[in-house]
Amino acid sequence: MAGILDGVDMRTKLAGHNRLELLLFRLSGSQRFGINVFKVQEVIQCPPLTSVPQSHPVVLGIANMRGKTIPIIDLSHAIGSSPMTDVSEKFVIITEYNRKVQGFLVDSVDRIVNMNWEEILPPPKGAAHGTYMTAVTQVDKELVEIIDVEKVLKEVIGGQDDVSEGIIEERQHELVQHVLMVDDSSVARKQVTRVLEQLGVEFTTANDGEQALKQLNAWLDEGKDVENWLAMVISDVEMPRMDGYSLTKAIRDNPQLSHLHVILHTSLSGVFNKSMIEKVGANDFLPKWEPDTLAMMVQEHLRQHAEERLALN
């Protein structure tokens, strides 16, 4: 497995061009799965594990690596399949999501493939409901499933959903403000819209960048003054068909949308995203998942947007 992730830093040039690289792997069966290389720190043979009393059933234990304690999750078990056996013979994909590091136990790791996000498609209608599949693609004429890792981590690790007391401000105006929220993960959409509901903000959701862009153009076709009516776009980065970087660039390239406020909300590396928001023209970047920070950021811009609208009237 040595060398499979060599040169990951060079892959940042793919971002902003609607491209990604997938690390392909298998669990307990023949089905192939994929994970974005940007989420992967390294791939190792399963190290010795220390069990943790009263931990979630899919957490096999913790591994001590270079002074860090990392939980190791049986990914097969976590998505409802059979737990893996002969753990010491398996591999662990060390990942970073939402600024937390964890390892996913897998049966085998195949290779890295360079792809276009247009080749990553939403699951067939009805297929994703109640499952852990957030997208699909084909490699070597074989179906590859993209797992909704955010859903897995939500179930295993949990986290805060509601905005803390004292964060939500009293509305200083009666203007109706709308937000477009874009994410392919059903869990992420529910998390963000829960915050928007607590703020009393109207919203529309889209499952990927292509769907969001079609919605924006549909509003323009209806005659809406979108830049005035729509307070902001909150978008994930990793999405089928069109990623958040490409969506942002498409918004900036349209004279009728170019001044929209765009927040990229993602579990990818914060350092990387701070440089990418400048490259593609987003207004801000927010790591997942911090409901209080999201609420404060949204409220600040809603206030600015309301003041701008009132000044025009």
Protein Blocks (a to p, Z undefined) as FASTA:
>chain_A
ZZklgoklmmmmmgonlpacddddddfbmbdcdddfklpmbdcddddddddehiafklnb
dcdeehiacddddfklmnopacdehkllmccddddeehiacddddfbdcbdcdddfklpc
cddehklgopabfbdcdeehiacddddfklmmmmmnopafbdcehkaccdfbfbdcdddd
ddfbfklmmmmmmmmmmnopacdddfbfklmmmmmmmmmmnopafklmmmbdcddfbdgh
iafklmmmmmmmpmklmmpccddddfbdfklmmmmmmmnopabdcddddfklmmmmmmmm
mmmmmmmmmmmZZ
